[in-house]
Amino acid sequence: MPKLDEIKARLDWLKELFKILVAVLVADVAGLSKLYLDASIGILFYSGIVVLGILAIAGVIVSRKIEIHLIELRDI
């Protein structure tokens, strides 16, 4: 049973992390859209694009870890 509880706790933590990543990702897209519409394309815009890529990669990694833990949970 402790293994099951440990996996569930990790899974819950990863789900919360994924929610935060998605929220920040949406806020970044909104900020980039606002900068683009205002024609304020500068260092802030390009740094936002870099952050967008980093957040997308982090989201893929977290979702993959969630999938791994779900498979591990199914095997128990």
Buried (B, 14 or more C-beta within 10 A) or exposed (E): EEEEEEBEEBBEEBBEBBEEBBEBBEEBEEBBEEBEEEEEEEEEBEEBEEBBEEBEEBBEEBBEBBEEBEEBBEEE
